Amino acid sequence: MDHELVGFIQGSIKVVTLKCHPPKGIAKVGYVLGLRVAPQTRRKGIGSSLIQRLEEWFNSNDVDYAYVATEKENHASISLFMNKFGYTKFRTPAILVNPVNNHHSFRISSNIDIAKVNIDKAESLYRRFMGTTEFFPSDIENVLRNKLSLGTWVATFKWENASFGLNGPNIGQVPKTWAMLSVWKSGDIFKLSIGRAPNSCLFFTKSWSLVDKIFPCFGLSTIPDFFSPFGFYFMYGVYHEGPCSGKLVRALCKFVHNMVSKSKDENCNKIIVAEVGGRDEELNNHIPHWKLFSCPDFWCIKALQSEGKNTFHELVTDTQPRSLFVDPREV
């Protein structure tokens, strides 16, 4: 408008697993992300025009469903998508945020082994055990090979490690109890910060950080400096099975914390984030996080093609949603 940028929107298209979509439970989905309109030009239909144009692009590429994730408290965004464009509430996964204490390393039980697996074996594990997970991307190999993906780790109890076959050419029999996750370095793409906050919050954060630096022996829980630009590490593809596998998930999270705390990248060692939903909500008890910083996400979805519209009701009213795979490229 008048040669100035007043709004933008981004979208991506991929093929994912969706159980209810015929014929094979595979659907092409379009993800709406990054909708922004300059404050001085809001309520002029710019956001609506951007969404409409993006949906036209989705339709021209035969996308079955369009979906968007927004903050549960962003009532303006939710109203725009649901009331004006006909999106429907789909899932509400939990965003779990855990600050990193640079002066403290977590102890991991000596009964637990943690090993990094190469990309080919990681892909094999994900396709074998999470291939039917809701929104599992068909191009998982591209996710794992992305330069922002730092790797995939598995955890086992020592007495079961021998049957995992990590040192062999292929993944064979796996233990009865095991867990895995991958780590994505989101801070290399963008930084976040809190723009406005009471002076008392700013003073408390700075004071706490100063005390932590002067007296690291106290082992104080680190409060990230959210008022300065910060990045984060994202744990994705969290999977576990077997009795007591929650302990293995927690051990993997401790391992990631220790890895991040030792990182020399000062711009990206503030917080660790995970997002879980569906049947994986029990993981909330095993993934360390601060409730103060954690919050629910709000996913909305819309059927664009006739095949999707026929099964849309079943998709959004599923009372027992399966596990949810959150693609780190869309965080």
C-alpha positions in Angstrom: 0.0 0.0 0.0 1.6 3.3 -1.2 4.8 1.3 -1.9 5.0 0.0 1.6 4.8 -3.5 2.8 1.7 -3.7 5.0 1.0 -7.5 5.2 2.3 -10.9 4.2 1.5 -14.6 4.5 3.4 -17.8 4.0 2.2 -21.3 3.0 3.6 -24.7 2.5 2.3 -27.9 0.8 3.2 -31.4 1.8 1.8 -34.9 1.8 1.0 -36.4 5.3 -0.8 -39.2 7.0 -4.5 -38.6 7.7 -6.3 -41.7 8.8 -9.8 -40.6 7.7 -8.8 -39.5 4.2 -9.5 -42.0 1.4 -8.3 -44.1 -0.1 -5.0 -44.9 1.7 -5.1 -42.4 4.6 -2.7 -40.0 2.8 -3.6 -36.4 2.1 -2.1 -33.3 0.6 -2.3 -30.5 3.1 -1.5 -26.8 2.9 -0.2 -25.1 6.0 -1.0 -21.4 6.6 1.8 -19.7 8.6 3.2 -16.2 9.1 0.1 -14.1 8.5 1.0 -10.6 9.6 -0.6 -7.2 8.9 0.8 -3.9 10.0 -1.1 -2.5 13.0 -1.9 0.8 11.3 -3.6 -1.0 8.3 -5.6 -3.6 10.1 -9.4 -4.0 9.7 -9.1 -3.1 6.0 -9.5 -6.6 4.7 -5.8 -7.1 4.0 -5.6 -10.3 6.1 -8.7 -11.7 4.4 -7.3 -11.0 1.0 -4.0 -12.7 1.8 -5.8 -15.8 3.1 -8.0 -15.9 0.1 -5.1 -15.7 -2.3 -3.2 -18.4 -0.4 -6.2 -20.7 -0.5 -6.5 -20.1 -4.3 -2.9 -21.3 -4.5 -3.7 -24.4 -2.4 -6.6 -25.2 -4.7 -4.6 -24.8 -7.8 -2.2 -27.4 -6.4 -5.0 -29.9 -5.5 -4.6 -29.5 -1.8 -7.1 -31.6 0.2 -7.0 -29.6 3.5 -5.7 -26.2 4.6 -4.8 -25.9 8.3 -3.4 -23.2 10.6 -1.9 -23.2 14.1 -2.4 -20.1 16.3 -2.3 -19.2 19.9 -5.4 -20.2 21.9 -5.7 -16.7 23.2 -5.4 -15.0 19.8 -9.2 -14.5 19.5 -8.9 -12.2 16.5 -7.0 -14.8 14.5 -9.3 -17.6 15.5 -12.4 -15.6 14.7 -11.0 -14.7 11.3 -10.3 -18.3 10.3 -13.3 -20.0 11.9 -16.0 -17.4 11.5 -15.1 -15.9 8.1 -13.3 -18.7 6.3 -15.0 -21.7 7.7 -12.1 -23.4 9.5 -13.0 -25.9 12.3 -11.2 -26.6 15.5 -9.0 -29.7 14.9 -6.4 -30.3 17.6 -5.0 -28.5 20.7 -1.5 -29.9 21.3 0.5 -28.6 24.2 3.6 -26.4 23.7 6.1 -27.3 26.5 8.8 -24.8 27.2 11.8 -25.6 29.4 14.5 -23.0 30.2 18.1 -24.1 30.1 20.4 -23.8 33.1 23.8 -23.1 31.7 25.5 -23.9 35.1 23.8 -27.3 35.7 23.9 -30.7 34.0 21.3 -33.3 34.7 22.4 -36.7 35.9 21.3 -39.5 33.7 20.8 -43.0 35.3 23.7 -45.4 34.7 21.1 -48.0 33.8 20.1 -46.1 30.6 22.0 -46.0 27.3 21.6 -43.1 24.9 22.9 -43.4 21.3 22.8 -41.3 18.2 21.5 -43.0 15.1 22.4 -42.1 11.6 19.9 -40.5 9.2 19.1 -43.7 7.3 18.3 -45.6 10.5 16.4 -42.7 11.9 14.2 -42.6 8.8 13.7 -46.4 9.0 12.6 -46.1 12.7 10.3 -43.2 12.0 8.6 -44.8 9.0 8.2 -48.1 10.9 6.9 -46.8 14.2 5.4 -43.3 13.4 4.4 -43.8 9.8 0.7 -44.0 10.8 1.0 -41.0 13.2 -1.4 -38.1 12.3 0.3 -35.5 10.1 3.4 -37.6 9.6 5.2 -36.1 6.6 5.9 -38.4 3.6 9.2 -36.6 3.1 10.5 -37.4 6.6 14.0 -37.9 5.0 14.1 -34.2 4.0 13.3 -33.3 7.6 16.1 -35.5 9.0 18.6 -34.3 6.4 17.9 -30.6 6.8 20.9 -28.8 8.2 18.8 -27.5 11.1 18.2 -31.1 12.3 21.0 -31.9 14.7 20.3 -35.6 14.9 18.2 -38.4 16.3 18.8 -40.2 19.6 17.4 -43.4 21.1 17.4 -44.5 24.7 17.2 -48.0 26.0 17.8 -49.8 29.3 21.2 -51.3 29.4 19.9 -54.9 29.8 18.0 -54.5 26.5 20.4 -52.6 24.4 22.0 -55.6 22.8 18.8 -56.5 20.9 18.5 -53.0 19.3 21.0 -53.6 16.5 22.2 -50.0 16.3 25.6 -51.2 15.1 24.4 -53.4 12.3 23.5 -52.3 8.8 19.7 -52.4 9.5 17.3 -51.9 12.3 16.0 -55.3 13.3 14.3 -56.3 16.4 13.9 -53.5 18.9 13.6 -53.8 22.7 10.3 -54.0 24.5 11.0 -50.7 26.1 12.7 -47.8 24.2 12.3 -44.2 23.2 13.6 -41.7 20.6 13.5 -38.1 19.6 15.2 -35.7 17.2 16.4 -32.1 17.8 15.9 -29.1 15.5 17.9 -25.8 15.9 15.1 -23.3 15.3 17.3 -20.3 16.4 19.2 -20.4 13.1 16.1 -19.3 11.3 14.5 -16.7 13.5 14.8 -15.1 16.9 12.0 -14.1 19.4 11.7 -11.6 22.1 9.1 -10.0 24.3 8.4 -6.5 23.1 6.4 -5.1 26.1 6.4 -6.1 29.7 6.1 -4.3 33.1 9.4 -2.8 34.3 9.1 -5.0 37.4 9.3 -8.2 35.2 12.4 -6.8 33.4 14.1 -5.9 36.7 13.4 -9.3 38.2 14.7 -11.2 35.2 17.9 -9.1 35.0 18.5 -9.4 38.7 18.0 -13.1 38.8 20.4 -13.5 35.9 23.0 -11.4 37.6 22.8 -13.5 40.8 23.0 -16.7 38.8 26.2 -15.5 37.0 27.9 -14.3 40.2 26.9 -17.4 42.3 26.7 -20.3 39.9 27.3 -22.6 42.8 23.7 -21.9 44.0 22.4 -23.9 41.0 19.5 -21.5 40.6 16.9 -22.3 37.9 17.7 -20.1 35.0 15.1 -17.6 33.8 15.7 -16.9 30.2 16.2 -13.3 29.2 13.1 -13.1 27.0 13.6 -9.3 26.6 16.6 -9.9 24.4 16.4 -11.8 21.1 16.6 -15.5 21.7 16.3 -18.8 19.7 15.4 -22.2 20.8 15.9 -25.9 20.2 12.8 -27.9 19.2 12.4 -31.6 20.1 10.3 -33.4 17.5 9.4 -37.0 16.6 9.2 -38.0 20.3 8.3 -41.7 20.4 8.2 -44.3 23.2 6.9 -47.7 23.8 7.0 -50.3 26.5 6.8 -50.3 30.3 8.6 -47.5 32.0 9.4 -45.9 28.6 8.5 -42.5 30.1 11.7 -42.7 32.1 13.6 -43.1 28.9 11.9 -40.0 27.4 12.9 -38.0 30.5 16.4 -39.2 30.1 16.5 -38.1 26.5 15.2 -34.7 27.5 17.9 -34.4 30.1 20.5 -35.4 27.5 19.2 -32.6 25.2 19.4 -30.1 28.0 23.0 -31.0 28.8 23.9 -30.8 25.1 22.3 -27.4 24.8 23.8 -26.1 28.1 27.3 -26.8 26.7 26.5 -25.1 23.4 28.8 -22.2 22.6 26.0 -20.5 20.5 24.9 -17.7 22.9 22.0 -16.8 20.6 20.3 -20.1 20.7 20.8 -21.8 24.1 18.0 -20.2 26.0 15.1 -22.7 25.9 14.0 -26.1 24.7 10.6 -26.6 23.3 8.4 -29.6 22.5 4.9 -29.9 21.2 2.8 -33.0 21.9 -0.9 -33.8 21.3 -3.4 -36.6 20.9 -2.6 -39.8 22.7 0.9 -38.4 23.5 -0.5 -36.0 26.1 0.8 -38.4 28.7 4.3 -37.3 27.7 3.6 -34.0 29.5 4.4 -35.9 32.7 7.8 -37.0 31.3 9.0 -34.0 29.3 10.5 -31.3 31.7 8.8 -28.0 31.3 7.7 -24.9 33.1 4.0 -24.4 33.3 4.5 -20.7 33.5 5.9 -20.6 29.9 4.0 -23.5 28.4 0.6 -23.1 26.7 -1.9 -24.9 24.5 -1.7 -24.5 20.7 -4.8 -24.2 18.6 -5.1 -26.0 15.2 -7.9 -25.3 12.8 -8.5 -27.2 9.5 -10.7 -26.7 6.4 -11.5 -29.2 3.6 -10.8 -27.8 0.1 -11.6 -30.8 -2.1 -14.7 -33.0 -2.4 -12.9 -36.1 -1.1 -11.9 -34.2 2.0 -15.3 -32.8 2.6 -16.9 -36.3 2.6 -14.7 -37.4 5.6 -14.2 -34.0 7.2 -16.8 -34.6 10.0 -15.1 -37.8 11.0 -11.8 -36.1 11.0 -12.7 -33.2 13.4 -14.9 -35.2 15.7 -12.5 -38.0 16.4 -12.9 -38.5 20.2 -9.7 -40.5 20.4 -7.2 -38.8 18.1 -4.0 -40.6 17.4 -0.5 -39.4 18.1 0.4 -36.1 16.4 3.6 -35.5 14.5 4.6 -31.8 14.6 6.8 -30.9 11.7 9.7 -28.7 12.9 9.7 -26.9 9.5 6.4 -25.3 10.6 7.3 -24.2 14.1 
